[in-house]
Amino acid sequence: MSDDTAALILALAVENAELRGQLAEAQDLLIETAVDAGDLHARMEELQADLDEARIERDAWRVEAERGRRAG
């Protein structure tokens, strides 16, 4: 094997190792992002349920207020 071939193989091996490291970092970030997205989705569902409940209560108060106006 010539010196040029050995140097090329070494350079490719180093680049391959660097790219594998970058891929591992990207995968870790992707997992963290997926976990965060899941947490945000759960929180959004909680907030939507709270909003739905508040709307139901608001509508009930409106009905009660309208009854009071009609009776009064």
PyMOL commands that set and color helices and strands:
alter all, ss='L'
color gray80, all
select helices_A, chain A and resi 3-71
alter helices_A, ss='H'
color red, helices_A
deselect
rebuild
show_as cartoon
